[in-house]
Amino acid sequence: MPISLSRFAQRLPGVLLLVLAVAVAALAVAAPTSAQSRDVTRLGVSVGGISTFGVIVEYETGAHSWELNVGTWSFRDLSASLIRRWRLSDRAVLPTVGLGLWGVVAWVPGERPSGVLVARAPIGVEWQVIERSSLTIDVNLNRALWVRRADPDDELPLNRRLVPLPGASWRWHTR
């Protein structure tokens, strides 16, 4: 029985996320080995992506890193993201991909706190502008996994579309 176009459209975001996860895993295995000798802690600031602005702590080991980004959209919310990032080259300008989770909690006076948990896949480039400083520009592909709305009577189904959000960050090597 052929699949209908509407059923295909409903399954497309999940299929794309699966393809992206497989691609990230394949690229991580094929990551260059020449960058594997460095362990670096970096601090940074970000705009866009998970918040209007935020701060980043990143631990880089070889061609991979763990990145924690904490920020806010409007000072009535807290946004945090933890991702595993892979660098696919060891040149001055290098492509990066990542996979992780992003959570947001928001408080509105007189209402219960609301929140969302999102799967996040940043795809971008990193450019070492000056020694020990880098500029990263990403497009983050996001897909909602769970939501708690401020209105307890709001039972609308979760929107599962892939949502692209651009972001940029400046990072400094601490050692």
C-alpha positions in Angstrom: 0.0 0.0 0.0 1.6 3.3 -1.0 2.2 5.9 1.7 0.1 9.0 1.3 1.7 12.4 0.9 0.4 13.7 4.2 1.7 10.7 6.1 5.1 11.2 4.4 5.1 14.8 5.4 4.4 13.9 9.0 7.2 11.4 9.1 9.8 13.5 7.2 11.1 15.5 10.3 11.8 12.2 12.2 13.5 10.7 9.1 15.6 13.9 8.7 16.6 13.8 12.3 17.6 10.1 12.1 19.6 10.8 8.9 21.3 13.7 10.7 22.2 11.6 13.7 23.7 8.9 11.4 25.6 11.5 9.5 27.0 13.0 12.8 28.1 9.6 14.0 29.8 8.8 10.6 31.5 12.2 10.6 32.7 11.7 14.2 34.3 8.4 13.3 36.0 10.0 10.3 37.1 13.1 12.3 40.8 14.0 11.7 43.3 12.5 14.0 45.8 15.4 13.9 43.5 17.5 16.2 43.3 14.7 18.8 46.2 15.9 21.0 44.7 19.1 22.4 42.6 19.5 25.6 41.2 23.0 25.8 38.7 24.7 28.0 37.0 27.6 26.3 34.6 30.3 27.6 32.4 32.4 25.4 29.3 34.5 24.7 26.5 33.6 22.3 23.7 35.4 20.4 20.8 33.6 18.8 20.5 29.9 18.7 19.1 29.0 22.1 18.6 32.6 23.5 19.0 36.3 22.8 22.3 36.1 24.5 24.1 33.6 26.7 27.4 32.3 28.1 29.2 29.2 27.0 31.6 26.8 28.8 33.2 24.3 26.5 35.6 21.4 27.1 37.4 20.4 23.9 39.4 17.2 23.7 40.7 16.4 20.3 38.2 16.8 17.5 35.2 16.8 19.9 33.9 19.0 22.6 31.1 19.2 25.3 29.4 22.5 25.2 27.1 24.0 27.9 25.3 27.2 26.8 23.1 29.0 29.3 21.1 32.1 28.4 17.8 34.0 28.3 15.4 35.4 25.8 13.7 38.0 28.0 14.9 37.7 31.6 11.7 35.8 32.4 13.2 32.5 31.3 16.2 30.3 31.5 17.5 28.5 28.5 20.2 25.8 28.7 21.7 23.5 26.1 24.2 20.7 26.4 25.6 19.4 23.1 28.4 17.1 21.9 30.2 18.9 19.0 32.5 17.4 16.4 35.1 19.4 14.4 35.6 18.0 11.0 38.9 19.6 10.1 42.0 21.1 11.8 42.3 24.2 9.6 41.7 27.9 10.6 38.1 27.6 9.2 36.5 24.3 10.0 33.1 22.8 9.7 31.3 21.6 12.9 28.3 19.4 13.7 26.7 18.6 17.0 23.9 16.8 18.7 22.3 17.5 22.1 19.4 18.7 24.2 18.0 22.2 24.9 15.6 23.1 27.6 13.8 26.3 28.4 11.8 27.2 31.6 9.7 30.4 31.6 7.9 32.2 34.3 4.9 34.5 33.7 3.5 36.3 36.8 0.2 34.7 37.8 0.7 31.5 35.8 2.4 28.2 36.4 6.0 27.8 35.0 6.1 26.5 31.4 8.9 24.6 29.8 10.1 22.7 26.7 12.7 20.1 25.9 14.1 20.2 22.4 16.5 18.0 20.4 19.2 20.3 19.0 21.6 19.7 16.1 23.9 22.6 15.3 25.6 22.7 11.9 28.1 25.4 11.2 31.7 26.7 10.9 34.3 27.8 13.4 36.9 30.4 12.4 40.0 31.0 14.5 40.0 34.8 14.1 43.0 35.6 16.3 45.2 33.3 18.4 43.2 31.7 21.2 39.9 33.2 20.0 37.3 31.7 17.7 34.0 32.8 16.0 31.4 30.1 15.5 28.4 30.5 13.2 25.7 27.8 13.3 22.3 26.9 12.1 20.6 24.9 14.8 18.0 22.4 13.7 15.6 21.9 16.5 12.7 19.5 17.2 10.5 19.7 20.2 10.3 16.5 22.4 8.2 17.7 25.3 6.3 20.8 26.4 4.6 22.0 29.5 2.3 25.0 28.7 1.5 27.7 31.3 -2.2 27.1 30.8 -3.0 23.6 32.2 -6.1 23.4 30.0 -4.1 23.8 26.8 -3.8 20.4 25.4 -2.8 21.2 21.9 -0.6 18.5 20.3 3.2 19.1 20.2 4.4 20.5 16.9 7.2 18.2 15.7 8.5 20.2 12.8 12.3 20.9 12.4 12.8 24.5 13.3 16.1 26.1 12.1 17.5 28.9 14.3 20.7 30.8 13.5 23.3 31.5 16.2 26.8 32.9 16.7 29.3 32.8 19.5 32.8 34.1 20.3 35.0 31.8 22.4 38.3 32.3 24.2 40.8 29.6 25.1 41.5 29.6 28.8 44.7 27.5 28.6 
